[in-house]
Amino acid sequence: FIASTNLRDNLDAASMRRFDLKIHFAALKPAQRYRLFAQVLKEQAHGSAPSPLWQERLSGLRDLAPGDFAVAVRQQRLRATPMTPESLFEALKAECAQKKTTGSTHGIGFTAKL
């Protein structure tokens, strides 16, 4: 049995003991955000690497996760328009705006029963 939750802190100690393996994934760090941004643009046939100025802009997006990039790519495919650094950034920004934050960064947790 494998379970995933963004609300790991809401599980009580008794339920947590039933999982043999617990893994916590934090949101992407600024350098990771930029590398994934560049990789997605390269994979989407944008061509050249994005300007380092994008690194600064990406650092302002809180709680950015790899799944946000996947959503941005799927949205772009639905629109059937070429992906640009601007369109990718705006899609990521929109995904981050949808997240409910309480002032602290929440990680992504996975638990597995082995």
Disulfide bonds with the S-S distance in Angstrom:
none
